Amino acid sequence: MQFIPLLLGMTLLSFLIIHLAPGDYFTQLKMNPQISPETIAAMEKNFGLDKPVMVQYFYWLKNILTLNLGESFAYHVPNAFLIRQRLLNTISLSVFSITLTWLVAIPLGIYAAQKNGRWQETLLSSLAYVGISLPSFFLAMLLVFFAARTLVLPVGGTTSIFWKQASLWQKFIDYLHHLLLPGLALTLAGTGSLYRLMKNNFLEALGSPYILTAHAKGLPRFVVLYKHALRNAINPMITIFGYELSSILSGAALVEIITNWPGMGRLILDAVLSQDLYLVMASLLIGGFLLVAGNLIADILLVIADPRIRLK
């Protein structure tokens, strides 16, 4: 039920802020002497920009309710057509990096918590600090440089030249091959912080009285660690998982631009720079939807993982 007021408030605020920026897309066209003022006025009227700001917003909102994302000023095509493939690439990149990050960080955090104070934990924590200190766009630049020098991974694009002649399995492998470079950049940037959180949560769980009681009952070590300690330590991580889902668009934008991955990052940047109003609003609407959906998924997963929440 919170979807509707949240999305309405976010889109209205965004719409007003965009109009506070000096000039607009058609202001840039007016500087071109080859385009007549009559043509520009007709284009503004066609897009509904000759009306007051609030009227423009409700005009846009009416189109959204009919699943019409509007038309791009710069590309002169429906925004849904521009966003469809780009969004699929961004979601593929984000899902790949989130999955890989969790598969690496969670087991390492559990292992380091059990080796707390020993050289294994010190080494892993040192590597985590290095990973946290390096931003994702810098890691992306290093990986692009490495790939360009060694030709181990392709730089840019989603497909190779043999794409049309390849089988379905070969197309999947080729797409995954192109996905590795930006995916590794996001994974390396996110693993360190997730590892530290998991290690600290697991250490806190291991020091709890119920763990001491479980050991006193003579339960096997595996059951104590992975049935009791892990189940309680994972709850805060589920909340973080929801936030990671909600930050799909913003988290991958810089890496996409640097690695030339054709996702939403470059599209949103170009739309903002050219003040392509309806394309920017469509992107913000999708981002807001992912934000609310990510938090909702996290809440549902918490209820599934922790019976105490269900009882409340």
VMD Tcl script that draws the C-alpha trace (Angstrom):
set ca {
  {0.00 0.00 0.00}
  {3.00 2.31 0.45}
  {3.95 1.94 -3.21}
  {1.47 4.52 -4.48}
  {2.15 7.51 -2.15}
  {5.91 6.89 -2.21}
  {6.13 6.79 -5.99}
  {3.80 9.78 -6.37}
  {5.82 11.85 -3.92}
  {9.14 10.86 -5.49}
  {8.04 11.57 -9.06}
  {6.43 14.92 -8.15}
  {9.52 16.09 -6.27}
  {11.81 14.94 -9.10}
  {9.65 16.64 -11.71}
  {9.78 19.94 -9.84}
  {13.54 19.73 -9.26}
  {14.21 19.03 -12.95}
  {12.24 22.16 -13.87}
  {14.35 24.23 -11.46}
  {17.41 23.57 -13.63}
  {18.19 26.51 -15.95}
  {17.04 26.00 -19.54}
  {15.72 22.81 -21.08}
  {16.23 20.59 -24.12}
  {14.47 23.06 -26.41}
  {16.58 25.96 -25.13}
  {19.53 24.20 -26.73}
  {17.60 23.85 -29.99}
  {16.84 27.58 -30.02}
  {20.56 28.24 -30.34}
  {20.57 26.40 -33.68}
  {19.77 28.94 -36.44}
  {18.73 26.14 -38.80}
  {15.65 25.35 -36.69}
  {12.86 27.89 -36.89}
  {11.09 29.20 -33.76}
  {7.80 27.92 -35.18}
  {9.18 24.38 -35.37}
  {10.42 24.53 -31.78}
  {7.07 25.93 -30.57}
  {5.24 23.11 -32.36}
  {7.54 20.52 -30.72}
  {6.99 22.04 -27.27}
  {3.23 21.95 -27.79}
  {3.42 18.34 -29.00}
  {5.26 17.32 -25.82}
  {2.92 19.40 -23.63}
  {5.68 21.75 -22.47}
  {3.73 24.90 -23.31}
  {1.60 24.38 -20.16}
  {2.33 25.13 -16.46}
  {4.61 22.73 -14.58}
  {1.86 21.06 -12.55}
  {-0.25 20.55 -15.66}
  {2.77 18.96 -17.34}
  {3.21 16.64 -14.35}
  {-0.41 15.44 -14.42}
  {-0.15 15.03 -18.19}
  {2.90 12.81 -17.65}
  {1.19 10.95 -14.78}
  {-1.87 10.23 -16.95}
  {0.41 8.63 -19.53}
  {2.18 6.57 -16.84}
  {-1.14 5.17 -15.63}
  {-1.70 3.85 -19.17}
  {1.85 2.35 -19.11}
  {3.08 5.01 -21.54}
  {6.57 6.20 -20.51}
  {6.48 9.03 -23.03}
  {8.76 9.84 -25.93}
  {12.39 10.90 -25.82}
  {13.14 14.45 -26.96}
  {16.59 13.56 -28.26}
  {15.99 10.11 -29.81}
  {12.39 10.68 -31.03}
  {11.39 7.13 -30.06}
  {9.30 5.78 -27.16}
  {11.24 5.70 -23.89}
  {10.07 2.12 -23.28}
  {11.99 1.08 -26.41}
  {15.18 2.80 -25.17}
  {14.93 1.46 -21.63}
  {13.91 -2.13 -22.31}
  {17.26 -3.57 -23.47}
  {19.36 -1.24 -21.34}
  {17.46 -2.18 -18.19}
  {17.86 -5.89 -18.95}
  {21.63 -5.42 -19.24}
  {21.79 -3.45 -15.97}
  {19.71 -6.02 -14.09}
  {21.85 -8.86 -15.50}
  {25.01 -7.07 -14.36}
  {23.65 -6.31 -10.90}
  {22.22 -9.80 -10.28}
  {25.51 -11.36 -11.43}
  {27.63 -9.13 -9.16}
  {25.29 -9.44 -6.13}
  {25.21 -13.24 -6.45}
  {28.99 -13.50 -6.85}
  {29.62 -11.07 -3.98}
  {27.41 -13.04 -1.59}
  {28.87 -16.39 -2.65}
  {32.35 -15.07 -1.81}
  {31.78 -12.72 1.14}
  {29.41 -14.79 3.31}
  {31.54 -17.98 3.51}
  {34.71 -15.90 4.04}
  {33.02 -13.93 6.84}
  {31.93 -17.14 8.58}
  {35.41 -18.64 8.19}
  {37.14 -15.49 9.49}
  {34.84 -15.34 12.53}
  {35.87 -18.86 13.48}
  {39.54 -17.94 13.00}
  {39.25 -14.64 14.88}
  {42.63 -13.33 16.04}
  {44.63 -15.77 13.90}
  {46.66 -15.04 10.78}
  {43.87 -16.21 8.44}
  {41.45 -13.62 9.81}
  {44.13 -10.90 9.77}
  {44.95 -11.59 6.12}
  {41.31 -11.63 5.02}
  {40.51 -8.45 6.97}
  {43.51 -6.67 5.44}
  {42.35 -7.62 1.94}
  {38.84 -6.45 2.84}
  {40.16 -3.03 3.91}
  {41.98 -2.70 0.59}
  {38.78 -3.61 -1.28}
  {36.73 -1.09 0.70}
  {39.31 1.64 0.09}
  {39.20 1.28 -3.69}
  {35.99 2.60 -5.31}
  {34.26 0.50 -7.94}
  {35.01 2.91 -10.81}
  {38.77 2.78 -10.02}
  {38.71 -1.02 -9.97}
  {36.82 -0.91 -13.28}
  {39.55 1.27 -14.80}
  {42.25 -1.17 -13.62}
  {40.34 -4.14 -15.04}
  {39.78 -2.35 -18.37}
  {43.50 -1.60 -18.57}
  {44.34 -5.23 -17.74}
  {41.83 -6.59 -20.27}
  {43.08 -4.25 -23.01}
  {46.68 -5.32 -22.45}
  {46.08 -9.06 -22.12}
  {42.93 -9.51 -24.27}
  {41.69 -12.01 -21.67}
  {38.26 -10.36 -21.48}
  {36.37 -8.29 -24.06}
  {36.09 -4.56 -23.36}
  {32.68 -3.05 -24.12}
  {29.50 -4.35 -25.68}
  {27.46 -7.44 -24.87}
  {28.11 -9.65 -27.90}
  {30.84 -10.75 -30.30}
  {30.83 -10.59 -34.11}
  {29.74 -14.25 -34.45}
  {26.57 -13.67 -32.35}
  {24.04 -14.21 -35.14}
  {25.55 -17.54 -36.23}
  {25.95 -18.91 -32.68}
  {23.70 -21.41 -30.95}
  {21.62 -20.45 -27.91}
  {24.20 -21.90 -25.51}
  {27.06 -20.13 -27.31}
  {25.13 -16.84 -27.12}
  {24.70 -17.28 -23.37}
  {28.42 -18.03 -22.86}
  {29.39 -15.05 -25.04}
  {27.09 -12.72 -23.10}
  {28.51 -14.02 -19.81}
  {32.05 -13.50 -21.16}
  {31.29 -9.84 -21.84}
  {29.57 -9.55 -18.44}
  {32.63 -10.67 -16.49}
  {34.60 -7.40 -16.69}
  {32.00 -5.02 -15.20}
  {30.69 -7.81 -12.94}
  {34.13 -8.40 -11.40}
  {34.58 -4.67 -10.79}
  {31.34 -4.48 -8.80}
  {32.08 -7.76 -6.98}
  {35.57 -6.70 -5.89}
  {34.21 -3.37 -4.67}
  {31.35 -4.89 -2.67}
  {32.94 -8.01 -1.18}
  {35.04 -6.24 1.49}
  {32.20 -4.44 3.28}
  {29.87 -7.44 3.09}
  {32.64 -9.72 4.46}
  {33.23 -7.42 7.46}
  {29.53 -7.22 8.28}
  {29.13 -11.00 8.10}
  {32.22 -11.60 10.23}
  {31.08 -9.14 12.93}
  {27.52 -10.50 12.96}
  {28.76 -14.08 13.25}
  {31.18 -13.15 16.04}
  {28.35 -11.48 17.94}
  {26.18 -14.56 17.48}
  {28.96 -16.87 18.68}
  {29.25 -14.85 21.90}
  {25.54 -15.13 22.72}
  {24.28 -17.21 25.69}
  {22.19 -19.53 23.52}
  {25.36 -20.69 21.73}
  {26.94 -21.56 25.09}
  {23.76 -23.45 25.99}
  {23.83 -25.32 22.69}
  {27.43 -26.39 23.32}
  {26.53 -27.43 26.89}
  {23.75 -29.65 25.54}
  {26.36 -31.48 23.48}
  {25.03 -30.46 20.07}
  {27.42 -31.10 17.15}
  {29.60 -28.12 16.21}
  {28.13 -28.01 12.70}
  {24.58 -27.71 14.09}
  {25.59 -25.00 16.56}
  {27.35 -22.90 13.92}
  {25.09 -23.27 10.92}
  {21.65 -23.85 12.45}
  {21.76 -21.51 15.45}
  {24.55 -18.94 14.98}
  {24.23 -18.45 11.22}
  {20.45 -18.15 11.27}
  {20.63 -15.23 13.73}
  {23.69 -13.62 12.13}
  {22.10 -13.59 8.66}
  {19.13 -11.36 9.58}
  {20.93 -7.99 9.23}
  {22.42 -9.24 5.94}
  {18.94 -9.82 4.52}
  {18.14 -6.13 5.08}
  {21.33 -5.20 3.23}
  {20.32 -7.56 0.42}
  {17.11 -5.55 0.02}
  {19.07 -2.30 -0.23}
  {21.39 -3.85 -2.82}
  {18.37 -4.77 -4.95}
  {17.05 -1.23 -4.64}
  {20.36 0.35 -5.70}
  {20.66 -1.60 -8.94}
  {20.54 1.48 -11.20}
  {22.76 3.81 -9.18}
  {25.32 1.23 -8.07}
  {26.28 0.07 -11.55}
  {26.09 3.40 -13.42}
  {29.75 4.49 -13.18}
  {31.09 1.00 -13.83}
  {28.86 0.67 -16.91}
  {30.17 3.94 -18.33}
  {33.83 3.05 -17.72}
  {33.59 -0.51 -19.05}
  {31.32 0.55 -21.94}
  {28.59 -1.83 -20.81}
  {25.36 -0.75 -22.57}
  {23.17 -0.45 -19.50}
  {21.06 2.26 -17.90}
  {24.08 4.21 -16.62}
  {25.07 5.80 -19.92}
  {21.44 6.30 -20.95}
  {20.59 8.17 -17.73}
  {23.74 10.30 -17.95}
  {22.99 11.33 -21.54}
  {19.35 12.03 -20.63}
  {20.35 14.29 -17.72}
  {22.99 16.17 -19.73}
  {20.56 16.80 -22.60}
  {17.67 17.52 -20.17}
  {15.54 14.88 -21.87}
  {12.69 15.31 -19.37}
  {10.52 12.27 -20.00}
  {13.48 9.89 -20.33}
  {14.89 11.13 -17.01}
  {11.48 10.74 -15.36}
  {11.06 7.21 -16.73}
  {14.47 6.26 -15.33}
  {13.66 7.78 -11.93}
  {10.32 5.98 -11.85}
  {12.04 2.63 -12.44}
  {14.64 3.46 -9.78}
  {11.92 4.35 -7.27}
  {10.03 1.16 -8.03}
  {13.19 -0.92 -7.46}
  {13.80 0.93 -4.16}
  {10.37 0.12 -2.76}
  {10.40 -3.41 -4.20}
  {13.85 -4.11 -2.72}
  {12.72 -3.08 0.76}
  {9.54 -5.13 0.41}
  {11.51 -8.23 -0.63}
  {13.87 -7.74 2.33}
  {10.91 -7.55 4.74}
  {9.38 -10.73 3.30}
  {12.71 -12.60 3.50}
  {13.14 -11.49 7.14}
  {9.72 -12.90 8.01}
  {10.67 -16.20 6.35}
  {14.09 -16.37 8.02}
  {13.06 -15.31 11.54}
  {9.91 -16.90 13.08}
  {9.96 -14.28 15.89}
  {8.94 -11.59 13.37}
  {5.95 -13.70 12.29}
  {4.86 -14.12 15.93}
  {4.95 -10.34 16.46}
}
mol new
graphics top color blue
foreach p $ca { graphics top sphere $p radius 0.5 }
foreach p [lrange $ca 0 end-1] q [lrange $ca 1 end] { graphics top cylinder $p $q radius 0.2 }
display resetview
